[in-house]
Amino acid sequence: MGNPPASKLSLIGSAQADNHISNIFDRVRYEVCNNTISETKRMATLFQLLSADGSGVILRTLLHNLDERLLLIERVLKENSSSNCSAEQLAEQVEMSPRCFNRLCVLKFGETPHDLLLKMQLNKARWALQLSDTPIADIANECGFQDASYFTKVFKRYFHLSPRQFRQKMERNMAKTGSY
């Protein structure tokens, strides 16, 4: 990398050391997100940084940056839950490679961006079916499904009832108990 080794960082002035650490961190983050660095080299570089970091500043910075990125991903997913955005388009919105975006989604939520968006759309549809008499095709469209038959197929796969059956079941429950 052309910079002084981490063991010499303590000899460098504080501002210079901070700048050096920041440069290494930015380069590793760029290379990881753009998949231009091997896993072994990434781990070695991060180990080098962390071992030079007696006070834990780098580790706190790494965790803080990760938290910020995860919050940004969560916000973008919620904002786009009713659209037909692809994972690549969502990754562009948070200025990440699709691979990095996918990895962070799985890290934070345990699911791919596609699965997360689908679940958000289906939950929105479920609530709309329960709380309104809006036609199923209109609900499907409002929730980001352009094809009502595909919506019905996916809804049935997740909830084990078609949207019509689900709505009827909710109406029966309402009639029996007075609430959903």
N, CA, C and O of each residue as an XYZ file, in Angstrom:
720
protein
N       0.812     -1.202      0.000
C       0.000      0.000      0.000
C       0.849      1.256      0.000
O       0.340      2.350     -0.245
N       2.162      1.109      0.277
C       3.036      2.260      0.210
C       2.987      3.136      1.439
O       3.594      4.207      1.429
N       2.309      2.753      2.484
C       2.219      3.530      3.709
C       3.080      2.877      4.783
O       3.450      1.711      4.648
N       3.407      3.612      5.850
C       4.221      3.021      6.901
C       3.515      1.843      7.549
O       2.288      1.837      7.642
N       4.275      0.835      8.003
C       3.652     -0.311      8.657
C       2.943      0.111      9.928
O       3.277      1.124     10.544
N       1.939     -0.701     10.314
C       1.124     -0.360     11.478
C       1.956     -0.259     12.740
O       1.635      0.537     13.622
N       3.035     -1.059     12.850
C       3.855     -1.022     14.057
C       4.540      0.326     14.235
O       4.934      0.659     15.353
N       4.695      1.114     13.173
C       5.353      2.411     13.250
C       4.346      3.540     13.489
O       4.740      4.699     13.619
N       3.055      3.213     13.547
C       2.044      4.259     13.698
C       2.193      5.016     15.010
O       1.905      6.211     15.074
N       2.639      4.331     16.050
C       2.772      5.008     17.328
C       3.860      6.073     17.280
O       3.850      7.002     18.087
N       4.813      5.947     16.331
C       5.891      6.910     16.218
C       5.471      8.139     15.423
O       6.105      9.191     15.509
N       4.430      8.003     14.673
C       3.961      9.096     13.835
C       3.070      9.998     14.680
O       2.444      9.533     15.632
N       3.009     11.260     14.347
C       2.140     12.182     15.070
C       0.689     11.745     15.010
O       0.282     11.077     14.060
N      -0.073     12.103     15.986
C      -1.451     11.639     16.127
C      -2.295     11.927     14.889
O      -2.984     11.034     14.394
N      -2.253     13.147     14.386
C      -3.063     13.497     13.220
C      -2.620     12.697     12.002
O      -3.451     12.254     11.209
N      -1.311     12.513     11.854
C      -0.802     11.748     10.728
C      -1.221     10.283     10.844
O      -1.581      9.660      9.845
N      -1.175      9.732     12.055
C      -1.605      8.346     12.254
C      -3.086      8.193     11.946
O      -3.490      7.237     11.285
N      -3.901      9.139     12.426
C      -5.338      9.087     12.147
C      -5.609      9.137     10.652
O      -6.466      8.413     10.146
N      -4.880      9.991      9.950
C      -5.051     10.119      8.506
C      -4.637      8.825      7.809
O      -5.318      8.370      6.890
N      -3.533      8.235      8.240
C      -3.054      6.982      7.661
C      -4.085      5.868      7.869
O      -4.405      5.127      6.940
N      -4.595      5.761      9.084
C      -5.591      4.737      9.404
C      -6.850      4.957      8.580
O      -7.432      4.007      8.057
N      -7.261      6.197      8.468
C      -8.454      6.518      7.688
C      -8.263      6.135      6.220
O      -9.172      5.588      5.596
N      -7.083      6.424      5.672
C      -6.808      6.072      4.272
C      -6.849      4.563      4.057
O      -7.431      4.087      3.082
N      -6.232      3.812      4.969
C      -6.249      2.349      4.844
C      -7.682      1.839      4.936
O      -8.104      1.006      4.135
N      -8.424      2.341      5.915
C      -9.809      1.907      6.101
C     -10.636      2.186      4.854
O     -11.376      1.316      4.395
N     -10.521      3.384      4.305
C     -11.279      3.733      3.098
C     -10.908      2.833      1.928
O     -11.778      2.411      1.166
N      -9.620      2.539      1.784
C      -9.187      1.688      0.679
C      -9.710      0.260      0.847
O     -10.182     -0.346     -0.115
N      -9.628     -0.276      2.060
C     -10.138     -1.630      2.300
C     -11.635     -1.674      2.051
O     -12.129     -2.599      1.406
N     -12.366     -0.679      2.557
C     -13.814     -0.649      2.358
C     -14.150     -0.600      0.870
O     -15.048     -1.308      0.414
N     -13.434      0.235      0.109
C     -13.670      0.329     -1.327
C     -13.392     -1.011     -2.007
O     -14.191     -1.495     -2.808
N     -12.250     -1.596     -1.673
C     -11.863     -2.846     -2.319
C     -12.791     -3.994     -1.953
O     -13.089     -4.842     -2.795
N     -13.251     -4.030     -0.711
C     -14.174     -5.088     -0.302
C     -15.499     -4.945     -1.036
O     -16.023     -5.922     -1.572
N     -16.039     -3.738     -1.061
C     -17.342     -3.528     -1.697
C     -17.284     -3.712     -3.209
O     -18.293     -4.047     -3.830
N     -16.138     -3.500     -3.795
C     -16.018     -3.679     -5.234
C     -15.344     -4.997     -5.593
O     -15.006     -5.249     -6.750
N     -15.158     -5.830     -4.570
C     -14.657     -7.191     -4.756
C     -13.325     -7.230     -5.508
O     -13.128     -8.075     -6.381
N     -12.404     -6.310     -5.165
C     -11.096     -6.299     -5.811
C      -9.991     -6.705     -4.844
O      -8.811     -6.555     -5.162
N     -10.347     -7.210     -3.686
C      -9.366     -7.621     -2.694
C      -9.728     -9.030     -2.230
O     -10.902     -9.355     -2.057
N      -8.720     -9.848     -2.033
C      -8.994    -11.208     -1.582
C      -9.389    -11.198     -0.114
O      -9.038    -10.282      0.629
N     -10.112    -12.209      0.288
C     -10.542    -12.342      1.682
C      -9.328    -12.368      2.616
O      -9.352    -11.755      3.682
N      -8.278    -13.070      2.220
C      -7.075    -13.180      3.055
C      -6.409    -11.819      3.230
O      -6.035    -11.446      4.342
N      -6.262    -11.081      2.137
C      -5.626     -9.766      2.219
C      -6.485     -8.800      3.039
O      -5.962     -7.998      3.812
N      -7.788     -8.882      2.866
C      -8.681     -8.013      3.639
C      -8.522     -8.288      5.124
O      -8.389     -7.358      5.920
N      -8.536     -9.557      5.500
C      -8.407     -9.903      6.915
C      -7.049     -9.481      7.463
O      -6.961     -8.992      8.590
N      -5.972     -9.667      6.664
C      -4.638     -9.273      7.112
C      -4.555     -7.766      7.319
O      -3.965     -7.304      8.296
N      -5.140     -7.003      6.408
C      -5.117     -5.550      6.530
C      -5.925     -5.102      7.738
O      -5.480     -4.242      8.497
N      -7.099     -5.675      7.920
C      -7.906     -5.307      9.087
C      -7.216     -5.697     10.385
O      -7.282     -4.959     11.368
N      -6.553     -6.852     10.398
C      -5.806     -7.265     11.582
C      -4.686     -6.271     11.864
O      -4.435     -5.911     13.014
N      -4.014     -5.830     10.795
C      -2.947     -4.840     10.934
C      -3.490     -3.558     11.553
O      -2.876     -2.981     12.450
N      -4.635     -3.125     11.070
C      -5.244     -1.909     11.612
C      -5.638     -2.083     13.076
O      -5.351     -1.228     13.914
N      -6.291     -3.189     13.367
C      -6.785     -3.400     14.724
C      -5.649     -3.585     15.723
O      -5.763     -3.155     16.871
N      -4.559     -4.216     15.307
C      -3.458     -4.408     16.236
C      -2.718     -3.100     16.495
O      -2.070     -2.964     17.533
N      -2.794     -2.142     15.587
C      -2.185     -0.832     15.793
C      -3.094      0.075     16.602
O      -2.706      1.184     16.972
N      -4.279     -0.387     16.873
C      -5.325      0.433     17.490
C      -5.477      0.085     18.962
O      -6.416     -0.612     19.347
N      -4.571      0.563     19.768
C      -4.614      0.246     21.189
C      -5.850      0.756     21.894
O      -6.285      0.151     22.874
N      -6.429      1.848     21.428
C      -7.566      2.440     22.127
C      -8.917      1.974     21.604
O      -9.949      2.334     22.170
N      -8.933      1.184     20.541
C     -10.190      0.680     20.000
C     -10.909      1.647     19.083
O     -12.069      1.420     18.741
N     -10.245      2.728     18.672
C     -10.882      3.736     17.821
C     -11.290      3.136     16.486
O     -12.394      3.388     16.002
N     -10.416      2.348     15.891
C     -10.720      1.785     14.569
C     -11.895      0.825     14.658
O     -12.793      0.850     13.817
N     -11.882     -0.018     15.680
C     -12.981     -0.965     15.830
C     -14.305     -0.228     16.021
O     -15.316     -0.598     15.424
N     -14.299      0.804     16.845
C     -15.528      1.596     17.035
C     -15.942      2.265     15.726
O     -17.130      2.338     15.412
N     -14.961      2.755     14.963
C     -15.262      3.387     13.677
C     -15.861      2.376     12.708
O     -16.844      2.661     12.025
N     -15.253      1.184     12.657
C     -15.789      0.134     11.778
C     -17.231     -0.195     12.133
O     -18.090     -0.278     11.256
N     -17.492     -0.382     13.420
C     -18.842     -0.733     13.856
C     -19.816      0.410     13.608
O     -20.956      0.176     13.209
N     -19.376      1.648     13.841
C     -20.244      2.804     13.603
C     -20.600      2.915     12.122
O     -21.759      3.130     11.767
N     -19.581      2.765     11.255
C     -19.842      2.833      9.807
C     -20.762      1.717      9.355
O     -21.635      1.933      8.514
N     -20.576      0.529      9.905
C     -21.445     -0.594      9.572
C     -22.876     -0.308     10.017
O     -23.819     -0.542      9.262
N     -23.041      0.198     11.239
C     -24.376      0.545     11.734
C     -25.054      1.573     10.848
O     -26.241      1.446     10.544
N     -24.307      2.601     10.426
C     -24.876      3.632      9.552
C     -25.322      3.030      8.224
O     -26.395      3.358      7.717
N     -24.501      2.154      7.664
C     -24.844      1.539      6.383
C     -26.070      0.637      6.521
O     -26.927      0.611      5.638
N     -26.153     -0.102      7.628
C     -27.299     -0.982      7.845
C     -28.583     -0.173      8.020
O     -29.633     -0.562      7.508
N     -28.509      0.944      8.734
C     -29.686      1.810      8.889
C     -30.110      2.393      7.543
O     -31.303      2.499      7.255
N     -29.137      2.768      6.726
C     -29.437      3.293      5.397
C     -30.112      2.223      4.536
O     -31.082      2.507      3.833
N     -29.601      1.009      4.592
C     -30.205     -0.098      3.841
C     -31.644     -0.318      4.295
O     -32.544     -0.475      3.471
N     -31.855     -0.328      5.608
C     -33.200     -0.536      6.144
C     -34.154      0.549      5.663
O     -35.288      0.260      5.282
N     -33.691      1.811      5.680
C     -34.536      2.924      5.230
C     -34.876      2.801      3.741
O     -36.023      3.004      3.344
N     -33.879      2.471      2.925
C     -34.104      2.335      1.478
C     -35.067      1.189      1.184
O     -35.925      1.310      0.309
N     -34.934      0.088      1.902
C     -35.859     -1.037      1.697
C     -37.292     -0.621      2.034
O     -38.220     -0.925      1.284
N     -37.471      0.068      3.154
C     -38.828      0.496      3.535
C     -39.405      1.496      2.542
O     -40.585      1.422      2.198
N     -38.579      2.427      2.081
C     -39.047      3.438      1.129
C     -39.440      2.825     -0.207
O     -40.294      3.368     -0.908
N     -38.833      1.711     -0.567
C     -39.072      1.098     -1.877
C     -39.894     -0.174     -1.794
O     -39.927     -0.950     -2.749
N     -40.560     -0.399     -0.669
C     -41.279     -1.663     -0.493
C     -42.460     -1.817     -1.446
O     -42.899     -2.939     -1.698
N     -42.972     -0.734     -1.971
C     -44.108     -0.833     -2.890
C     -43.700     -0.655     -4.346
O     -44.553     -0.504     -5.221
N     -42.419     -0.672     -4.599
C     -41.967     -0.497     -5.981
C     -41.383     -1.799     -6.511
O     -41.205     -2.769     -5.774
N     -41.100     -1.796     -7.760
C     -40.516     -2.979     -8.404
C     -39.014     -2.805     -8.597
O     -38.467     -3.236     -9.612
N     -38.349     -2.183     -7.643
C     -36.902     -1.972     -7.740
C     -36.167     -3.303     -7.609
O     -36.544     -4.164     -6.814
N     -35.134     -3.448     -8.389
C     -34.288     -4.631     -8.275
C     -33.258     -4.387     -7.171
O     -33.072     -3.258     -6.718
N     -32.604     -5.449     -6.755
C     -31.556     -5.324     -5.744
C     -30.434     -4.424     -6.263
O     -29.828     -3.683     -5.489
N     -30.156     -4.482     -7.561
C     -29.111     -3.644     -8.148
C     -29.482     -2.165     -8.045
O     -28.631     -1.330     -7.737
N     -30.752     -1.840     -8.301
C     -31.195     -0.450     -8.198
C     -31.138      0.045     -6.752
O     -30.761      1.188     -6.492
N     -31.512     -0.821     -5.825
C     -31.445     -0.447     -4.413
C     -30.001     -0.260     -3.980
O     -29.695      0.665     -3.227
N     -29.114     -1.126     -4.445
C     -27.692     -1.001     -4.116
C     -27.141      0.333     -4.618
O     -26.343      0.975     -3.935
N     -27.565      0.746     -5.807
C     -27.137      2.048     -6.348
C     -27.575      3.186     -5.440
O     -26.829      4.146     -5.247
N     -28.779      3.091     -4.881
C     -29.289      4.151     -4.015
C     -28.451      4.329     -2.751
O     -28.368      5.432     -2.211
N     -27.833      3.254     -2.283
C     -27.005      3.347     -1.079
C     -25.515      3.337     -1.429
O     -24.658      3.192     -0.557
N     -25.225      3.493     -2.732
C     -23.857      3.587     -3.235
C     -22.996      2.397     -2.811
O     -21.907      2.557     -2.260
N     -23.520      1.197     -3.085
C     -22.807     -0.046     -2.811
C     -22.881     -0.930     -4.040
O     -23.748     -0.762     -4.898
N     -21.967     -1.865     -4.108
C     -22.066     -2.857     -5.162
C     -23.233     -3.783     -4.801
O     -23.551     -3.936     -3.622
N     -23.869     -4.397     -5.792
C     -24.972     -5.319     -5.481
C     -24.545     -6.441     -4.528
O     -25.314     -6.849     -3.657
N     -23.325     -6.930     -4.699
C     -22.841     -8.014     -3.837
C     -22.715     -7.559     -2.384
O     -23.136     -8.266     -1.468
N     -22.136     -6.379     -2.182
C     -21.980     -5.837     -0.827
C     -23.358     -5.566     -0.214
O     -23.587     -5.852      0.962
N     -24.261     -5.018     -1.009
C     -25.621     -4.739     -0.547
C     -26.315     -6.024     -0.101
O     -26.943     -6.075      0.957
N     -26.188     -7.051     -0.922
C     -26.801     -8.337     -0.609
C     -26.214     -8.915      0.678
O     -26.951     -9.390      1.542
N     -24.889     -8.874      0.802
C     -24.230     -9.400      2.003
C     -24.688     -8.679      3.267
O     -24.961     -9.316      4.284
N     -24.773     -7.360      3.202
C     -25.178     -6.604      4.385
C     -26.642     -6.847      4.736
O     -26.999     -6.856      5.914
N     -27.491     -7.044      3.730
C     -28.898     -7.381      4.006
C     -28.995     -8.719      4.726
O     -29.734     -8.864      5.699
N     -28.244     -9.682      4.236
C     -28.259    -11.003      4.876
C     -27.688    -10.899      6.291
O     -28.187    -11.551      7.209
N     -26.649    -10.086      6.473
C     -26.060     -9.884      7.796
C     -27.065     -9.261      8.759
O     -27.210     -9.726      9.889
N     -27.753     -8.224      8.324
C     -28.683     -7.492      9.199
C     -30.005     -8.223      9.395
O     -30.504     -8.327     10.516
N     -30.576     -8.733      8.290
C     -31.941     -9.262      8.339
C     -32.027    -10.774      8.183
O     -33.075    -11.366      8.445
N     -30.941    -11.401      7.761
C     -30.950    -12.844      7.557
C     -31.608    -13.251      6.251
O     -31.888    -14.431      6.037
N     -31.858    -12.282      5.372
C     -32.523    -12.567      4.097
C     -31.971    -11.674      3.003
O     -31.374    -10.632      3.275
N     -32.177    -12.089      1.773
C     -31.735    -11.287      0.632
C     -32.659    -10.080      0.473
O     -33.781    -10.092      0.979
N     -32.197     -9.039     -0.224
C     -33.054     -7.866     -0.451
C     -34.370     -8.237     -1.151
O     -35.428     -7.701     -0.818
N     -34.297     -9.150     -2.115
C     -35.507     -9.562     -2.832
C     -36.531    -10.164     -1.872
O     -37.710     -9.813     -1.916
N     -36.081    -11.067     -1.009
C     -36.991    -11.702     -0.052
C     -37.553    -10.692      0.940
O     -38.724    -10.766      1.312
N     -36.720     -9.752      1.368
C     -37.190     -8.725      2.306
C     -38.273     -7.852      1.677
O     -39.308     -7.594      2.292
N     -38.026     -7.398      0.446
C     -39.025     -6.571     -0.239
C     -40.319     -7.339     -0.450
O     -41.411     -6.797     -0.277
N     -40.189     -8.595     -0.823
C     -41.373     -9.412     -1.049
C     -42.199     -9.537      0.231
O     -43.422     -9.396      0.195
N     -41.546     -9.798      1.352
C     -42.261     -9.910      2.622
C     -42.916     -8.597      3.017
O     -44.039     -8.587      3.521
N     -42.216     -7.485      2.791
C     -42.809     -6.173      3.098
C     -44.056     -5.937      2.247
O     -45.075     -5.456      2.743
N     -43.965     -6.279      0.964
C     -45.107     -6.104      0.066
C     -46.275     -6.991      0.503
O     -47.425     -6.551      0.509
N     -45.981     -8.223      0.865
C     -47.039     -9.153      1.274
C     -47.677     -8.734      2.600
O     -48.889     -8.867      2.773
N     -46.886     -8.240      3.519
C     -47.468     -7.772      4.783
C     -48.345     -6.539      4.584
O     -49.391     -6.396      5.216
N     -47.907     -5.663      3.706
C     -48.739     -4.492      3.376
C     -50.053     -4.953      2.738
O     -51.118     -4.423      3.054
N     -49.977     -5.929      1.851
C     -51.174     -6.466      1.204
C     -52.090     -7.135      2.222
O     -53.309     -6.974      2.169
N     -51.504     -7.881      3.143
C     -52.295     -8.564      4.173
C     -53.104     -7.555      4.985
O     -54.291     -7.760      5.240
N     -52.452     -6.464      5.388
C     -53.174     -5.444      6.149
C     -54.265     -4.791      5.307
O     -55.361     -4.527      5.802
N     -53.970     -4.531      4.039
C     -54.978     -3.920      3.165
C     -56.166     -4.858      2.975
O     -57.307     -4.400      2.930
N     -55.921     -6.141      2.867
C     -57.014     -7.109      2.728
C     -57.874     -7.143      3.999
O     -59.095     -7.289      3.925
N     -57.241     -7.010      5.139
C     -57.976     -7.041      6.404
C     -58.791     -5.780      6.637
O     -59.902     -5.838      7.165
N     -58.233     -4.641      6.241
C     -58.818     -3.371      6.664
C     -59.619     -2.633      5.599
O     -60.173     -1.568      5.870
N     -59.685     -3.184      4.398
C     -60.432     -2.471      3.357
C     -61.173     -3.451      2.460
O     -60.930     -4.658      2.477
N     -62.082     -2.889      1.680
C     -62.815     -3.679      0.690
C     -62.258     -3.437     -0.716
O     -62.909     -3.764     -1.708
N     -61.084     -2.877     -0.796
C     -60.450     -2.587     -2.077
C     -60.290     -3.889     -2.868
O     -59.901     -4.909     -2.299
N     -60.583     -3.868     -4.158
C     -60.417     -5.081     -4.967
C     -58.986     -5.620     -4.878
O     -58.026     -4.858     -4.763
N     -58.868     -6.928     -4.932
C     -57.578     -7.600     -4.770
C     -56.581     -7.133     -5.827
O     -55.406     -6.939     -5.517
N     -57.021     -6.953     -7.049
C     -56.110     -6.500     -8.110
C     -55.542     -5.117     -7.791
O     -54.372     -4.850     -8.062
N     -56.364     -4.241     -7.218
C     -55.897     -2.901     -6.843
C     -54.898     -2.971     -5.684
O     -53.903     -2.247     -5.671
N     -55.169     -3.837     -4.721
C     -54.234     -4.019     -3.592
C     -52.902     -4.551     -4.115
O     -51.837     -4.089     -3.706
N     -52.971     -5.514     -5.008
C     -51.752     -6.076     -5.592
C     -50.925     -4.977     -6.255
O     -49.712     -4.899     -6.061
N     -51.580     -4.143     -7.026
C     -50.902     -3.050     -7.723
C     -50.311     -2.041     -6.732
O     -49.173     -1.604     -6.902
N     -51.070     -1.671     -5.702
C     -50.596     -0.714     -4.692
C     -49.381     -1.248     -3.931
O     -48.547     -0.476     -3.458
N     -49.291     -2.557     -3.818
C     -48.196     -3.181     -3.063
C     -47.000     -3.540     -3.942
O     -46.055     -4.176     -3.474
N     -47.036     -3.139     -5.204
C     -45.882     -3.345     -6.069
C     -45.957     -4.550     -6.988
O     -44.984     -4.866     -7.672
N     -47.092     -5.224     -7.017
C     -47.258     -6.374     -7.913
C     -48.029     -5.911     -9.136
O     -49.162     -5.446     -9.017
N     -47.432     -6.034    -10.295
C     -48.105     -5.588    -11.512
C     -49.063     -6.637    -12.055
O     -49.955     -6.324    -12.844
N     -48.878     -7.871    -11.635
C     -49.703     -8.969    -12.118
C     -50.464     -9.566    -10.930
O     -49.854    -10.120    -10.016
N     -51.789     -9.454    -10.944
C     -52.608     -9.937     -9.828
C     -52.518    -11.455     -9.656
O     -52.603    -11.951     -8.533
N     -52.351    -12.187    -10.738
C     -52.257    -13.647    -10.600
C     -50.929    -14.040     -9.936
O     -50.891    -14.982     -9.145
N     -49.858    -13.335    -10.249
C     -48.584    -13.592     -9.585
C     -48.699    -13.236     -8.100
O     -48.194    -13.962     -7.243
N     -49.358    -12.126     -7.804
C     -49.584    -11.727     -6.419
C     -50.321    -12.840     -5.671
O     -49.932    -13.209     -4.562
N     -51.373    -13.367     -6.271
C     -52.158    -14.428     -5.638
C     -51.286    -15.662     -5.381
O     -51.359    -16.266     -4.310
N     -50.479    -16.025     -6.344
C     -49.594    -17.189     -6.214
C     -48.596    -16.999     -5.061
O     -48.412    -17.896     -4.238
N     -47.965    -15.838     -5.014
C     -46.968    -15.565     -3.973
C     -47.645    -15.445     -2.608
O     -47.130    -15.961     -1.617
N     -48.784    -14.775     -2.549
C     -49.515    -14.618     -1.294
C     -49.884    -15.989     -0.723
O     -49.727    -16.245      0.471
N     -50.368    -16.849     -1.591
C     -50.762    -18.190     -1.147
C     -49.564    -18.998     -0.658
O     -49.681    -19.767      0.296
N     -48.418    -18.828     -1.306
C     -47.204    -19.534     -0.879
C     -46.777    -19.095      0.524
O     -46.309    -19.921      1.307
N     -46.927    -17.826      0.850
C     -46.490    -17.324      2.151
C     -47.524    -17.521      3.253
O     -47.168    -17.841      4.387
N     -48.794    -17.334      2.928
C     -49.841    -17.364      3.957
C     -50.742    -18.598      3.890
O     -51.639    -18.756      4.718
N     -50.509    -19.464      2.920
C     -51.248    -20.732      2.765
C     -52.746    -20.527      2.516
O     -53.551    -21.436      2.718
N     -53.094    -19.345      2.082
C     -54.458    -19.002      1.665
C     -54.351    -18.033      0.501
O     -53.409    -17.245      0.436
N     -55.299    -18.083     -0.410
C     -55.324    -17.069     -1.459
C     -55.763    -15.750     -0.819
O     -56.323    -15.766      0.277
N     -55.525    -14.624     -1.467
C     -55.977    -13.350     -0.898
C     -57.491    -13.341     -0.622
O     -57.937    -12.810      0.396
N     -58.258    -13.919     -1.515
C     -59.717    -13.961     -1.327
C     -60.074    -14.810     -0.097
O     -60.902    -14.411      0.722
N     -59.440    -15.988      0.021
C     -59.688    -16.852      1.185
C     -59.252    -16.157      2.481
O     -59.928    -16.254      3.505
N     -58.118    -15.460      2.420
C     -57.623    -14.744      3.591
C     -58.626    -13.678      4.026
O     -58.943    -13.558      5.209
N     -59.123    -12.902      3.056
C     -60.088    -11.848      3.376
C     -61.363    -12.452      3.964
O     -61.903    -11.930      4.940
N     -61.843    -13.547      3.376
C     -63.052    -14.198      3.894
C     -62.836    -14.718      5.311
O     -63.716    -14.595      6.162
N     -61.680    -15.292      5.558
C     -61.376    -15.786      6.906
C     -61.362    -14.635      7.906
O     -61.895    -14.767      9.008
N     -60.763    -13.520      7.538
C     -60.720    -12.357      8.429
C     -62.130    -11.811      8.682
O     -62.451    -11.400      9.797
N     -62.958    -11.812      7.652
C     -64.342    -11.342      7.812
C     -65.122    -12.275      8.736
O     -65.901    -11.806      9.565
N     -64.924    -13.588      8.607
C     -65.587    -14.540      9.516
C     -65.126    -14.338     10.957
O     -65.934    -14.349     11.885
N     -63.813    -14.154     11.133
C     -63.277    -13.911     12.480
C     -63.854    -12.636     13.075
O     -64.154    -12.579     14.267
N     -64.008    -11.624     12.248
C     -64.563    -10.359     12.696
C     -66.021    -10.546     13.120
O     -66.458     -9.999     14.132
N     -66.754    -11.314     12.343
C     -68.171    -11.551     12.668
C     -68.308    -12.342     13.971
O     -69.226    -12.083     14.750
N     -67.417    -13.293     14.218
C     -67.484    -14.117     15.430
C     -67.067    -13.358     16.681
O     -67.748    -13.399     17.706
N     -65.930    -12.662     16.578
C     -65.335    -12.057     17.774
C     -65.485    -10.550     17.861
O     -65.302     -9.967     18.930
N     -65.805     -9.933     16.780
C     -65.915     -8.487     16.782
C     -64.585     -7.798     16.511
O     -64.518     -6.569     16.477
N     -63.515     -8.588     16.314
C     -62.197     -8.015     15.980
C     -61.413     -9.045     15.175
O     -61.780    -10.219     15.109
N     -60.328     -8.581     14.566
C     -59.469     -9.453     13.782
C     -58.621    -10.231     14.749
O     -57.800    -11.048     14.331
